[in-house]
Amino acid sequence: MKRILILFTLVVAISLSTQAQKFAYVDSEAVLNQIPAYKEALQQIDALAEEWQAEISKEYNAIDRLYKAFQAESVLLTDEMRVRREEEIVDREKQVKALQKQKFGVDGELFKKRQELIQPIQQQISEAITKMAKQKAYDFVFDKSSNSGILFANDKLDKSEEILNAVLK
């Protein structure tokens, strides 16, 4: 009898603890896309990327012209001149690749600009989510953006609009 009472108490305690957990979710991507500052930041980043890409394309076109001129004139050049022109073309290609890496690389200027402009907005969203979760005593707040693992979520648990309103205040 004592075992049954202990087992019953344990089952009741477990069921009460699981019922007490509160969940919510936010679609952070949808929230970001509705923030004007985020859209402006993306436009600035896109404009920079286009500008830098045009600059790099211009350089590659110049290298291509040098190479074609070299091919056309190579018959008339001495061995020494041919080697010097080949080195010039290779050096120019290396410079353009270095420029491309500087602008678009992993730690490039575009990455840094993206962090500079977008990270504060993401931080605002994160702070709004944390504040809401603490105020409403949520145990878990999930992100339902495009790459999340949430397969189904009840719309009543969606707090995206609340977060958007908190960030836009």
N, C-alpha and C positions, 0 to 999 in steps of 0.2 A: 504494500500500500504506500509506503514511504517513497519507493522508486517511482511509482505512478505520479505522485504529487510533485516530485522533483522534475520529472519529465514534462508534466503539464506546465509547471512554472517556467521551465526553459523554453517550451514552444510558445507560450504566451509572450515571454520577454523578447524572443526573436521576432515574432510577428509584429509586436508594438514598435520595435526599433526599425523595422523595414517600412512600416507605414509612416513613420515620422519623417522620412527623407523626402525632401522637396526638390524637384527638378525643373529646369527651364532650359530654353535654348535661344540662341541669337544667330541670325544669318549675318555674320560680320561683313561679308561681301556686299550684300544688299544694303546694309547700313552705310558702308563706305561709298557706294555708288550714288547715294542720295545726299552726300555732303558736298556742298559747293567748293569748299577749299580743297577737297580731294580731287575733284574734276579739274580745278585750276592747276593743281600740282602735276597731274597727269599731262595736261596740255603743255606745261613748261618742259617737262621731261621729254615729251614727244618732239617738241620744237628743237630742243638741244640735240636729240638723237638724229633728227633729220639734218640739222646743220652739220654735225660732225660726220655723218655718213656721206653727205655731199662733198665735204672736204676730202675725205678718204677716197671716194670714187674719182674725184678730180686728179688726185695724186696717182691712182692706179692707171687712169687714162694717159697721163703724162708718161708713165713708165712704159705703157704699151706702145706709145708713139716712139719713145727712145729705142725700144727693142725692134720695132719695124724698121726704123731708120738704120739701126745697126745691121740688121739682116740685109737690107738693100745695099749698104756700103761696105759690108765685110769683105767682099772680094777685092776692093780697092785699098783696104787698110793693111798696114804692116802688122806683123805678129804682136809687136809691142802695143800698138794702137788698139788692136782688137782686144787684147787682154785688159787694157785700161778701160775701154768702153764696157766690156762685160762686167768688170768690177764695179764700175759706176752704176750700172743697172742693178746689180745685186745689192749694192749698198743702199740705193734708193728704195728698193723693195723692203729691205730690213728696216729702214726708217719708217716706212708707211705701216709695216706690221707692228712696229713698236708704238706708233701713234694710235693705231687701231686698238691695241691692248691697253694703252693708257686711257683711252676714252671708253671702251666697251668691255674691258677685261673684268675679272672677278672683283678686283678692288679698284676698278677704274672710276673715272669721274662721273659716269652715268650712274653707277651703283651708289656712289657717295651722295650724289644729288638726290637720288630716289630716297635714300635714308634721311637726308636732311629735310625733305619736303613731306614725306609720307609718314615717317615714324612718329612725329608728334600727333598726327591725326589718329593713328592706330593706338597710341598711348592714351589719348582722350577716351577712345572707345573702351579700352581695357579698364580704365579707371571708372567709367560709368557702369560697366558690367559688375565690377567688384563692389561698387557702392550699392547698386541695386540688389545684388546677391546678399550682402550683409543686412541691408534694410529689411528685406523680405525673407530672410533666413533660408535661402536656398542652399542645399547641400552641394548641388552640382549645376553648373551652367555649361551647356555644350554649344559648340559652334556648328551650325548647319550649312556652312558655305560649301562650295562645289566639291571639294575633295574630302569631305568629312565621312565618317563611318556610320552616320545616322541613316538608317534605311526608312524609318517612318517616325514621324513626330506629330503629336496632336497639336493643332493650331492654337489651342488654349494655352499651351506652354511657350508659345513664341513671344519673346520679349523684345524683338528687333525694333519695333516702333517706339517702345519705351526708351530704349537705348538711344535711338536716333534723336528723339526729343530732348533727352538729357544732354547729348553732345552739342546740339544746335542752340541750346540756351545761351 
